Amino acid sequence: MAPLIYSLCMLTSLACFALLWRGWLNSRSRLLFWSALCFAGLSLNNFLLVIDKLVLPTVDMTLLRLTVALAAPLLLLFGLIWEEE
């Protein structure tokens, strides 16, 4: 059951990234750009989770996953602060 949930989370994040990126290409809104980058990071995080737990269970990728998981919302936070100015 876990592989299915990990894969669905990754696909959902990837779909959100694709929709936000397409919206940014149409409108060039900076907030859509930063949101798309955030979901790209979340997609990468979910991909690394699949690799870590299912493909290479003997390799500990926790630090890399946590770093990507922290960087993704920080990109969105940076975009929100920058957009406010």
N, CA, C and O of each residue as an XYZ file, in Angstrom:
340
protein
N       0.811     -1.184      0.000
C       0.000      0.000      0.000
C       0.865      1.263      0.000
O       0.510      2.255     -0.636
N       1.989      1.231      0.705
C       2.871      2.393      0.780
C       3.402      2.814     -0.590
O       3.425      4.012     -0.875
N       3.835      1.878     -1.458
C       4.308      2.315     -2.776
C       3.239      3.057     -3.578
O       3.547      4.009     -4.295
N       2.003      2.626     -3.459
C       0.922      3.299     -4.167
C       0.726      4.721     -3.639
O       0.551      5.655     -4.422
N       0.754      4.883     -2.336
C       0.563      6.209     -1.745
C       1.721      7.122     -2.084
O       1.498      8.281     -2.431
N       2.956      6.639     -1.995
C       4.120      7.448     -2.361
C       4.026      7.888     -3.821
O       4.288      9.046     -4.145
N       3.657      6.972     -4.682
C       3.567      7.289     -6.112
C       2.448      8.279     -6.400
O       2.625      9.186     -7.213
N       1.303      8.122     -5.752
C       0.201      9.056     -5.968
C       0.538     10.452     -5.454
O       0.162     11.447     -6.073
N       1.234     10.531     -4.344
C       1.662     11.848     -3.839
C       2.621     12.512     -4.808
O       2.532     13.715     -5.051
N       3.539     11.734     -5.361
C       4.484     12.281     -6.331
C       3.751     12.759     -7.581
O       4.041     13.844     -8.086
N       2.820     11.978     -8.081
C       2.075     12.370     -9.276
C       1.188     13.588     -9.033
O       1.027     14.427     -9.919
N       0.620     13.685     -7.849
C      -0.204     14.850     -7.518
C       0.645     16.116     -7.462
O       0.243     17.153     -7.989
N       1.796     16.042     -6.838
C       2.692     17.199     -6.787
C       3.168     17.586     -8.178
O       3.285     18.769     -8.499
N       3.437     16.594     -8.989
C       3.879     16.865    -10.355
C       2.759     17.504    -11.179
O       3.017     18.394    -11.989
N       1.538     17.061    -10.980
C       0.402     17.657    -11.688
C       0.188     19.104    -11.249
O      -0.089     19.967    -12.082
N       0.313     19.375     -9.957
C       0.197     20.758     -9.470
C       1.291     21.626    -10.067
O       1.034     22.757    -10.480
N       2.511     21.102    -10.115
C       3.606     21.848    -10.740
C       3.289     22.162    -12.200
O       3.470     23.295    -12.647
N       2.820     21.168    -12.935
C       2.544     21.371    -14.363
C       1.442     22.415    -14.574
O       1.543     23.258    -15.465
N       0.404     22.355    -13.761
C      -0.689     23.321    -13.912
C      -0.241     24.727    -13.530
O      -0.593     25.696    -14.202
N       0.531     24.840    -12.461
C       1.025     26.154    -12.067
C       2.002     26.712    -13.093
O       1.982     27.908    -13.381
N       2.848     25.863    -13.641
C       3.810     26.303    -14.649
C       3.090     26.770    -15.922
O       3.458     27.779    -16.524
N       2.069     26.026    -16.312
C       1.287     26.429    -17.483
C       0.578     27.751    -17.232
O       0.498     28.593    -18.127
N       0.067     27.938    -16.027
C      -0.556     29.209    -15.679
C       0.442     30.348    -15.701
O       0.124     31.456    -16.133
N       1.652     30.073    -15.236
C       2.681     31.112    -15.262
C       3.080     31.463    -16.696
O       3.308     32.632    -17.007
N       3.163     30.470    -17.558
C       3.514     30.751    -18.951
C       2.459     31.616    -19.632
O       2.785     32.408    -20.516
N       1.207     31.472    -19.231
C       0.142     32.269    -19.831
C       0.068     33.674    -19.257
O      -0.205     34.623    -19.993
N       0.305     33.829    -17.951
C       0.071     35.130    -17.322
C       1.344     35.848    -16.876
O       1.328     37.063    -16.678
N       2.430     35.125    -16.720
C       3.702     35.668    -16.229
C       3.573     36.299    -14.841
O       4.283     37.250    -14.515
N       2.672     35.767    -14.038
C       2.514     36.216    -12.657
C       3.640     35.613    -11.822
O       3.864     34.402    -11.845
N       4.338     36.459    -11.094
C       5.482     35.971    -10.312
C       5.059     35.010     -9.212
O       5.801     34.087     -8.875
N       3.877     35.216     -8.652
C       3.410     34.316     -7.603
C       3.186     32.896     -8.138
O       3.472     31.919     -7.447
N       2.678     32.787     -9.357
C       2.544     31.462     -9.977
C       3.905     30.823    -10.214
O       4.057     29.609    -10.079
N       4.889     31.634    -10.565
C       6.238     31.126    -10.787
C       6.810     30.522     -9.509
O       7.337     29.410     -9.529
N       6.706     31.254     -8.392
C       7.257     30.754     -7.140
C       6.469     29.567     -6.619
O       7.044     28.663     -6.014
N       5.170     29.554     -6.842
C       4.359     28.406     -6.448
C       4.736     27.172     -7.267
O       4.800     26.063     -6.736
N       4.982     27.370     -8.552
C       5.397     26.251     -9.403
C       6.738     25.696     -8.947
O       6.932     24.481     -8.911
N       7.672     26.591     -8.597
C       8.966     26.112     -8.101
C       8.812     25.353     -6.787
O       9.509     24.366     -6.554
N       7.911     25.807     -5.939
C       7.653     25.099     -4.678
C       7.153     23.686     -4.962
O       7.629     22.724     -4.359
N       6.203     23.561     -5.869
C       5.684     22.226     -6.163
C       6.685     21.381     -6.938
O       6.640     20.154     -6.858
N       7.578     22.003     -7.676
C       8.659     21.230     -8.295
C       9.546     20.624     -7.209
O       9.954     19.466     -7.305
N       9.839     21.412     -6.179
C      10.622     20.897     -5.058
C       9.894     19.799     -4.296
O      10.501     18.811     -3.884
N       8.591     19.978     -4.110
C       7.816     18.933     -3.436
C       7.751     17.663     -4.275
O       7.765     16.557     -3.735
N       7.679     17.819     -5.594
C       7.708     16.643     -6.476
C       9.040     15.923     -6.368
O       9.098     14.695     -6.307
N      10.112     16.712     -6.347
C      11.437     16.112     -6.189
C      11.553     15.401     -4.842
O      12.134     14.320     -4.751
N      11.004     16.009     -3.814
C      11.022     15.383     -2.494
C      10.278     14.053     -2.507
O      10.760     13.067     -1.950
N       9.118     14.019     -3.135
C       8.357     12.763     -3.216
C       9.079     11.734     -4.073
O       9.035     10.541     -3.773
N       9.740     12.179     -5.131
C      10.530     11.260     -5.953
C      11.665     10.657     -5.126
O      11.921      9.454     -5.190
N      12.342     11.507     -4.350
C      13.419     11.003     -3.500
C      12.889     10.046     -2.433
O      13.578      9.103     -2.044
N      11.672     10.286     -1.966
C      11.053      9.363     -1.003
C      10.831      7.989     -1.632
O      11.097      6.965     -1.003
N      10.349      7.968     -2.863
C      10.149      6.702     -3.567
C      11.482      5.988     -3.750
O      11.581      4.781     -3.528
N      12.502      6.732     -4.153
C      13.824      6.131     -4.334
C      14.356      5.607     -2.999
O      14.880      4.496     -2.917
N      14.212      6.425     -1.961
C      14.751      6.065     -0.648
C      14.065      4.840     -0.055
O      14.736      3.946      0.461
N      12.759      4.791     -0.122
C      12.024      3.721      0.553
C      11.820      2.469     -0.286
O      11.748      1.364      0.253
N      11.726      2.635     -1.609
C      11.372      1.488     -2.443
C      12.515      0.963     -3.299
O      12.700     -0.250     -3.402
N      13.279      1.852     -3.910
C      14.315      1.410     -4.846
C      15.613      1.083     -4.121
O      16.208      0.029     -4.345
N      16.052      1.991     -3.251
C      17.303      1.797     -2.517
C      17.049      1.835     -1.007
O      17.433      2.801     -0.347
N      16.419      0.815     -0.456
C      16.080      0.866      0.982
C      17.299      0.807      1.904
O      17.192      1.149      3.081
N      18.440      0.384      1.395
C      19.626      0.297      2.249
C      20.375      1.622      2.330
O      21.219      1.800      3.208
N      20.079      2.555      1.424
C      20.749      3.855      1.413
C      19.866      4.859      2.163
O      18.676      4.992      1.876
N      20.463      5.557      3.121
C      19.702      6.543      3.894
C      19.789      7.902      3.192
O      20.852      8.520      3.150
N      18.670      8.355      2.645
C      18.610      9.636      1.948
C      17.794     10.650      2.744
O      17.262     11.603      2.174
N      17.692     10.454      4.037
C      16.845     11.306      4.861
C      17.302     12.754      4.846
O      16.473     13.655      4.719
N      18.583     12.997      4.972
C      19.082     14.367      5.001
C      18.811     15.085      3.679
O      18.421     16.252      3.676
N      19.013     14.404      2.575
C      18.744     15.001      1.273
C      17.256     15.293      1.110
O      16.883     16.361      0.624
N      16.410     14.359      1.512
C      14.959     14.568      1.411
C      14.507     15.735      2.275
O      13.692     16.549      1.840
N      15.026     15.824      3.488
C      14.640     16.910      4.381
C      15.136     18.264      3.876
O      14.463     19.280      4.051
N      16.302     18.276      3.255
C      16.823     19.521      2.687
C      15.940     20.004      1.550
O      15.623     21.190      1.469
N      15.544     19.098      0.679
C      14.655     19.465     -0.427
C      13.281     19.868      0.111
O      12.663     20.809     -0.389
N      12.811     19.157      1.126
C      11.510     19.482      1.716
C      11.531     20.853      2.393
O      10.496     21.518      2.454
N      12.666     21.283      2.895
C      12.779     22.611      3.486
C      12.928     23.680      2.408
O      12.369     24.770      2.536
N      13.664     23.383      1.364
C      13.916     24.368      0.308
C      12.647     24.709     -0.473
O      12.474     25.851     -0.898
N      11.773     23.748     -0.662
C      10.566     23.980     -1.465
C       9.665     25.061     -0.870
O       9.342     26.014     -1.578
N       9.244     24.965      0.384
C       8.408     26.049      0.917
C       9.176     27.348      1.123
O       8.579     28.425      1.120
N      10.499     27.262      1.302
C      11.279     28.486      1.404
C      11.255     29.264      0.097
O      11.261     30.495      0.108
N      11.227     28.559     -1.028
C      11.079     29.241     -2.317
C       9.752     29.987     -2.393
O       9.698     31.129     -2.850
N       8.697     29.343     -1.949
C       7.386     29.990     -1.951
C       7.365     31.160     -0.976
O       6.807     32.212     -1.289
N       7.954     30.996      0.182
C       8.016     32.080      1.158
C       8.790     33.266      0.606
O       8.376     34.412      0.780
N       9.900     33.004     -0.052
C      10.670     34.071     -0.682
C       9.828     34.798     -1.730
O       9.839     36.027     -1.799
N       9.104     34.038     -2.539
C       8.246     34.638     -3.547
C       7.146     35.478     -2.935
O       6.823     36.545     -3.458
N       6.567     35.023     -1.845
C       5.509     35.784     -1.174
C       6.046     37.081     -0.590
O       5.390     38.119     -0.681
N       7.224     37.034      0.005
C       7.820     38.243      0.577
C       8.207     39.205     -0.535
O       7.967     40.407     -0.428
N       8.804     38.686     -1.597
C       9.261     39.534     -2.695
C       8.059     40.166     -3.411
O       8.134     41.317     -3.841
N       6.966     39.430     -3.538
C       5.772     39.934     -4.209
C       5.107     41.049     -3.393
O       4.450     41.926     -3.955
N       5.280     41.010     -2.079
C       4.657     42.002     -1.208
C       5.281     43.387     -1.385
O       4.603     44.402     -1.228
N       6.564     43.423     -1.710
C       7.269     44.725     -1.824
C       6.838     45.527     -2.999
O       7.343     46.630     -3.212
